[in-house]
Amino acid sequence: MAQLENPLIIDVEASGFGAFSYPIEIGIAMGGDQKYCTLILPAPDWTHWDESAEKIHRVPRDILETYGKPMADVTKQLNELLRGKTVYTDGWVVDKPWLTTLFHTARVQMEFFVSPLEMILSEPQMNSWHQTKDTVIAEMNLARHRASYDAVIIQETYKRTLDASDD
């Protein structure tokens, strides 16, 4: 298992939780204080909207329609930022399909890899993950649930659990 010091972490917020949902926001923890975050303008046929998902991510559809970037721009930016790299997610089973939906709809080839975070976690890291993540969330005191903040929380939790597993 590969152990990385500071992995790239991606998080995707979506219109819902099921098969008809689509990505609405992407956040990446790049390292240091660098992060990337963007809202995505929904495609015309992306109509599914789950009110319970909106309560979590707090991004109304009209905000996406006003401030969301066209998916061609988003996919281009993601490829430029991540070309040839691997990004890790703690929600691979949903984040990977949402990214695939984004790139497929934009008719752009994804030029980076998405991998489950578990692929780089040791057993000691997994054992302390939830407690460490709760501590990170409390310390960061982030008021909004946004993709980039989630990615930063996951990256910081990874780093702290990595430090703890070295003891």
Summary of the structure (lengths in Angstrom):
residues: 167
radius of gyration: 15.8
end to end distance: 18.2
largest distance: 52.1
contacts: 512
relative contact order: 0.21
helix: 49%
strand: 19%
